[in-house]
Amino acid sequence: MFTVSLEFLHGTFRGDPDGIANTGRLDRGEWPPAPARLFAAFVAADGTGENCRVTDGSELSWFEGLPPPVIRADPHIHHQSLRPRFVVRHEGSAARSTHQEYLGRKGALARPGVRVAPRDPRVVYVWENEPTAKVLEGLGRRAARIGYLGASDSPVRVSVGIVERPADPTDVFVPDPDGDMTIAVPRRGDLERFDHVYAEWRKHGASVTRSQFPALRHEARYRSPESAREDIKGNVVAWLALRPALSGRRISSLTALFKEAVLSRHQRMHGEPSPLLHGHGFKARGYELARYLALPDVGGPWSHGRLQGLALWLPPDADAGTRSQARDAAMDIRRLSGRGVDVSVSPGRGDEGAWAVNPGRWCRPSNVWVTAVPAIHERRRTLDLQEIARWCRHARLPEPVRFRSSRTPFRSGALDLAPVEVNRPGRPGLPYSHVELHFDEPISGPVVVGSGRQRGFGLCEPISEDDG
């Protein structure tokens, strides 16, 4: 198998995935580094055609024809948005609004974008194709001349090689037509396009930009390591941690702000959101919508029901593109503020001590599920097994074999809310209860029941049969 291995010498990488860093709107960096960016670095290392100095360029023709590689890269990364700064704009004559320290020079605003810091600075690209000795030698010479990837403050060491098939690693990004993300890759014909762009640049100067040549960008769908754990995550596309934890009495305000933020960022990043996210445009009955879940600390001996995280759930029939775009929008949120809520938001899966954000807390299979957030009744009638079975059918769950209900929580930390904290202003008030559901077979979560499940009410936690 042919591999290209690289190591970021400063432990960080800065690249602009979509060309929007100079607008100030970029707040998540590129990761993993795109194969198209790696290919461009190989091209720049020794040029093409008559510009080659240490190779003959034939290795690039082989390289551009490769399929999208498997990428071994650490998925646990930190995105650091860099602050804009003013730099000196070099001009020949004096102008207004000049720097006092640099007479006759204007100040230009530079927005450097986002620096990515992975836990492991090494990235490996793997292809099942095997190059000839000549191609491998040419690529090796080019790799030795690559000094950085992305921005110049991302120095890198690059090497190429042939290896036996390695053991299947855990943290891999795999090409998959139904994957949850897109990554730019090279395609046959890119070398000819690069040469054309270079010729235009030599002829017309800096007025020629890459944005004038959209054909240079080709994207392939990939399945991320997080998406590969669907057996744990169910249909949740994003897990988010809150800092600081918020009182459970703010759940209505928090989930409303969460939904508004997802829709706003989706509109900005991908255009009009899917009806699954906002609920408008459906005419038939029986559809299911996205669920905006708030995750409380519940079930432990010292649990107090504080909201430690958020999760965005999509129904099983949501296509891969909808899931990917919704995930992008949710993971783009950095703060929620308003209606008594002011918290910072970050991607999280319980790695920082917030057990409520761990998918295993809400998704592990169990025969018994108990509400952590009270469930809002679907109808004004006495609760019986038939009515509870109706709730479960609407939530795409099997029918329970028995249940019990109470106005007060069954579990420590479960939310005990007042009517004004459950029912929305201007809407008819509905009764609500805590319920305990018993099923014949273990089912995986997240389990959310009742009429308020789209805004986080009726969220259940799994417990064992003998758990008091």
Secondary structure, 3 states (H helix, E strand, C coil): CEEEEEEECCCCEECCCCCCHHHCCCCCCCCCCCHHHHHHHHHHHHCCHHHCCCCCCHHHHHHHCCCCCEEECCCCEEEEECCCEEEEECCCCCCCCECCCCCCCEEEEECCCEEEEECCCEEEEEECCCCCHHHHHHHHHHHHCCCECCCCCCEEEEEEEECCCCCCCCCEEEECCCCCEEEECCCCCHHHHHHHHHHHHHHHHHHCCHHHCHHHCCEEEEECCCHHHHHHHCCEEEEEEEEEEECHHHHHHHHHHHHHHHHHHHHHHHCCCCHHHHCCCCCCCCCCCCEEEEEECCCCCCCCCCEEEEEEECCCCCCHHHHHHHHHHHHCCCEEEECCEEEEEEECCCCCCCHHHCHHHHHCCEEEEEECCCEECCCCCCCCHHHHHHHHHHCCCCCCCEEEEECCCCCCCCCCCCHHHHCCCCCCCCCEEEEEEEEEEEECCCCECCCCHHHCCCEEEEECCCCC
